């Protein structure tokens, strides 16, 4: 699932108002003609600092998953190579 991220434009800008981001969660589907089209599943709005924190946490989880995957791959290669 892809995301389209943009700054949320606020109609009444307040000096102390935190910036917002609008995140559109999209996916690719095929239309009746068989052409790929991008469809918005849902849209969420967050404060930019919260969005950054969420993204950093997601990155940390992905890095942990990658480390486990690399360890599994090393084990499988060792078995294949008879070590």
LUMDRENDO-200418 format. One line per 8 residues: number of its first residue (from 1); for each residue x, z, y of N, C-alpha, C. Coordinates in steps of 0.1 Angstrom, whole numbers, padded with zeros to 4 digits, always signed. Layout:
<nodes>
NUM) X/Z/Y/X/Z/Y/X/Z/Y  ...
</nodes>
This chain:
<nodes>
1) +0008/+0000/-0012/+0000/+0000/+0000/+0009/+0000/+0012  +0006/-0009/+0021/+0014/-0010/+0034/+0007/-0002/+0045  +0015/+0000/+0056/+0009/+0007/+0067/+0013/+0000/+0080  +0004/+0000/+0089/+0006/-0006/+0102/+0005/+0006/+0112  +0017/+0009/+0119/+0018/+0021/+0127/+0019/+0017/+0142  +0011/+0022/+0150/+0011/+0019/+0164/+0008/+0032/+0172  +0013/+0032/+0185/+0009/+0043/+0194/-0006/+0042/+0197  -0012/+0053/+0196/-0026/+0054/+0199/-0028/+0055/+0214
9) -0034/+0046/+0220/-0036/+0046/+0235/-0048/+0055/+0238  -0045/+0064/+0247/-0056/+0074/+0251/-0062/+0069/+0264  -0075/+0069/+0265/-0081/+0064/+0277/-0078/+0073/+0289  -0079/+0086/+0287/-0077/+0095/+0298/-0063/+0102/+0295  -0053/+0098/+0301/-0040/+0103/+0298/-0038/+0116/+0306  -0035/+0127/+0298/-0032/+0140/+0304/-0017/+0142/+0303  -0012/+0149/+0313/+0002/+0152/+0314/+0007/+0159/+0301  +0000/+0170/+0297/+0004/+0178/+0286/-0001/+0173/+0272
17) -0008/+0162/+0272/-0013/+0157/+0260/-0002/+0151/+0251  -0001/+0155/+0238/+0009/+0150/+0229/+0005/+0135/+0226  +0016/+0127/+0223/+0013/+0114/+0219/+0007/+0113/+0205  -0001/+0103/+0203/-0008/+0101/+0191/-0003/+0088/+0184  -0004/+0087/+0171/-0001/+0075/+0164/-0014/+0071/+0156  -0016/+0058/+0155/-0027/+0053/+0146/-0020/+0047/+0135  -0024/+0051/+0123/-0018/+0045/+0110/-0029/+0039/+0103  -0028/+0025/+0101/-0037/+0018/+0093/-0032/+0015/+0079
25) -0038/+0020/+0069/-0034/+0019/+0055/-0040/+0006/+0050  -0032/-0003/+0046/-0037/-0017/+0042/-0033/-0020/+0028  -0040/-0030/+0022/-0036/-0035/+0009/-0039/-0050/+0009  -0033/-0057/+0000/-0035/-0072/-0001/-0045/-0075/-0012  -0054/-0083/-0008/-0064/-0088/-0018/-0065/-0103/-0017  -0073/-0108/-0027/-0075/-0123/-0026/-0089/-0126/-0022  -0091/-0136/-0013/-0104/-0139/-0009/-0110/-0149/-0020  -0122/-0154/-0017/-0129/-0163/-0026/-0121/-0176/-0029
33) -0113/-0180/-0020/-0105/-0192/-0022/-0091/-0189/-0029  -0089/-0177/-0032/-0076/-0173/-0038/-0065/-0171/-0029  -0067/-0170/-0016/-0057/-0167/-0006/-0055/-0152/-0004  -0043/-0148/-0002/-0040/-0134/+0000/-0044/-0130/+0014  -0052/-0120/+0015/-0056/-0114/+0028/-0053/-0099/+0029  -0049/-0095/+0040/-0046/-0080/+0042/-0059/-0073/+0047  -0062/-0063/+0040/-0075/-0055/+0042/-0071/-0041/+0046  -0078/-0036/+0056/-0075/-0022/+0061/-0084/-0013/+0052
41) -0078/-0004/+0044/-0085/+0006/+0036/-0091/+0017/+0045  -0082/+0023/+0053/-0087/+0033/+0062/-0077/+0035/+0073  -0081/+0042/+0084/-0073/+0044/+0096/-0072/+0059/+0098  -0061/+0064/+0102/-0059/+0078/+0105/-0052/+0079/+0118  -0055/+0090/+0126/-0048/+0092/+0138/-0042/+0106/+0137  -0029/+0107/+0141/-0022/+0120/+0141/-0013/+0121/+0153  -0010/+0134/+0156/+0000/+0136/+0166/+0013/+0131/+0161  +0021/+0125/+0170/+0033/+0118/+0165/+0043/+0128/+0159
49) +0044/+0140/+0163/+0053/+0150/+0157/+0049/+0153/+0143  +0036/+0154/+0141/+0030/+0157/+0127/+0033/+0145/+0118  +0031/+0133/+0123/+0033/+0121/+0115/+0048/+0120/+0111  +0057/+0123/+0120/+0071/+0123/+0117/+0074/+0134/+0106  +0069/+0146/+0107/+0071/+0156/+0097/+0066/+0152/+0083  +0054/+0146/+0083/+0048/+0141/+0071/+0057/+0130/+0064  +0062/+0121/+0073/+0070/+0110/+0068/+0084/+0116/+0062  +0089/+0125/+0069/+0102/+0131/+0064/+0100/+0138/+0051
57) +0089/+0145/+0049/+0085/+0152/+0037/+0084/+0142/+0025  +0077/+0131/+0029/+0075/+0120/+0019/+0088/+0114/+0015  +0097/+0112/+0024/+0110/+0107/+0022/+0118/+0116/+0012  +0117/+0129/+0015/+0124/+0139/+0006/+0119/+0138/-0008  +0106/+0137/-0010/+0100/+0135/-0023/+0105/+0123/-0030  +0106/+0112/-0023/+0110/+0099/-0028/+0125/+0100/-0033  +0133/+0106/-0024/+0147/+0108/-0028/+0149/+0116/-0040  +0141/+0127/-0042/+0142/+0135/-0054/+0138/+0127/-0066
65) +0127/+0119/-0065/+0123/+0110/-0076/+0133/+0100/-0079  +0140/+0094/-0069/+0151/+0085/-0071/+0162/+0091/-0079  +0166/+0103/-0076/+0177/+0110/-0083/+0173/+0112/-0097  +0161/+0116/-0100/+0156/+0117/-0114/+0157/+0104/-0122  +0152/+0093/-0115/+0152/+0080/-0121/+0166/+0075/-0124  +0176/+0078/-0115/+0190/+0074/-0117/+0196/+0081/-0129  +0192/+0094/-0130/+0197/+0102/-0142/+0192/+0097/-0155  +0179/+0093/-0155/+0173/+0088/-0167/+0179/+0074/-0171
73) +0182/+0066/-0160/+0188/+0053/-0163/+0202/+0055/-0168  +0209/+0064/-0163/+0223/+0067/-0168/+0223/+0071/-0183  +0213/+0080/-0186/+0211/+0084/-0200/+0208/+0072/-0209  +0199/+0063/-0205/+0195/+0052/-0213/+0207/+0042/-0215  +0214/+0040/-0204/+0226/+0031/-0205/+0236/+0037/-0214  +0238/+0050/-0214/+0248/+0056/-0223/+0244/+0055/-0237  +0231/+0056/-0240/+0226/+0054/-0254/+0228/+0039/-0258  +0224/+0030/-0249/+0226/+0016/-0252/+0241/+0012/-0256
81) +0250/+0018/-0248/+0264/+0015/-0249/+0270/+0024/-0260  +0263/+0033/-0266/+0268/+0041/-0277/+0278/+0051/-0273  +0276/+0057/-0262/+0286/+0067/-0257/+0280/+0081/-0260
</nodes>
